[in-house]
Amino acid sequence: MAGEEFGLAAAAAAAASATVDAASGRSSRVSALRSVEDIFSDFRARRSAIVRALTEDLEKFAALCNPDLDCLCLYGNSDGTWEVAPPPEMVPPELPEPALGINFSRDTMYRSDWVALLSVFSDSWLLAVAFFHGARLDRDDRQRRILNLY
């Protein structure tokens, strides 16, 4: 094959075997979420990462949100870490994305108002990620979830 001589086949195989975080489009250390418990654990880890970014690590977070850079997003990762990065270029359209351009309003708002706005955006993104994973549960997991409500 023509692609093999350039090493493209190996790169494609490596990309296919990598686990991609469904929320951010980046590589993830977490396997697919196949139960309600997995979805809740993922939600809790992402939420704690975002809360830490907006509270304990606020100075570091604000420094990373340079308004001179391209559109940046705050990602809470499923391993409990957070990152500020531009959105990935190639993401399927059904994946929820966090708010774009969190860095542009950093210097034009009061710090407390900026953090409050980012927390609202982040809460919306966290719920969208949880519902995205929940919609992909199979019938048995959905049935178990409904039975646990009663």
N, C-alpha and C positions, 0 to 999 in steps of 0.2 A: 504494500500500500504506500501511496505517496506520503501520507501523514506520518507513517512510522519512521521514515528517514529523518524527519525533523523533530522527532520525539513528541509529536502531537497526540499520538495514541496513548502514550503513558500519561500525559497531562490530562487528557480527557478521562481516563480511568481513575486517576487520583481525584479529580473534581467530582466524579460520580460517587466515589466512596466516601467523600467528606460529608459530615453531618452539618447541615446549614440551619441556623437559628431562624425559625419561621417568622419571627417578629422583626428582626433586624436585617436579615439577608446575609449575615456574617456567619462564620463558622462557629459552631457551638460545641460545648462539652456535654450537652444533654441530649439523650436520644429522643425519639418521637414521643409525644405525650399521648398515652393510650388510655388514660383513666381520669376520672374526676380528681382523684388525689394528686396525680401528676400535674394536672392543670393548676390546681390550687398551690402546690409547691412551687411551680414555675411563677405564678402570679406573686406569691409571697416573696420569693427571691428577687424578682424584678422590682417590686415595690420597695423593699428594704434598700436596694441599691439606689433607687431614685431619691428616697427620703434622705439617705446618707449624703448624696450629692448636693441636695438642697439645704442641708443643715450642717452636719459636721464638716464636710468638705467644701463648703460654699466658696471660700476664697480661692481654692484651687479650681473649682468649677467655673467661677466667674472669670478667672484668668484664661481659661481655655476657650471661653466664648468671645474671642476677639472679633469685633464688628468688621474688621478689614478682611476677614476670611470669607469664603463662600458660605452658602446656606449650611448651617450646622444643626444637628439634632442631638437630643439627650437620649441615650439608650440605657435602659436598665437591662442588664444581661441576665440570662437564666442561671448563671453561676454566682450571682450576688454582687457582681462588679458593675460599675457604670462607666460610660465613655461618652465623650463628645466627639462626633464625627459627622462628615457629610453623609447624606443618604447614599446607599448603594445605587449604582447606575442601572443594573439589570435585576429587577425584582418583579415577580409575578404581580399583576394588578390586584389580586384578591388579598394580598398581605397588608395588614394595617401598618401604617407608617407613623412615626411620632411627628410632632409639629416641626415644620421646617423653619429655619431662620431664627432660632432662639437667640442668636448672637446679635442680631440687628438692633433690637430694642434695649440692649443692656445699658447703654450709656444715655438713653433718652428717657428713661423712667426712673423713679425712685427704686432703690434696691429691693425694698419689701414688696412693692407692687410687681416688680419683674419676677421675683421668686413666686409670688402668689399666682401670677399668670402661668408660669411654667408648671406649677403644681397642678393647675386645672388641666392644662394640655396633657401632662403626664398621666393623670388619672384617667382621662379619656382614652389615651393610648393603651394603658394597662387593661382596661375593660375590653377594648377592641381585640387585644391579643388573646385574652381569656375566652371571649366569645368565638374568635376565629378557631381556636383549638377545640372548644366545646362543640362546634358545628361539625367537626370531623370525627366525633366519637361514633362508634358503631351502635347498633340498636341495643345490645345488652347493657352497655355502659349508660346509655340514656335511660333505659328502663330502671336500672338500679338507682340512678339519680332521682328519678321520679318517685320511686318507692321510699327512698330515704326522706323525702319531703313530708310524707304522711305519717 
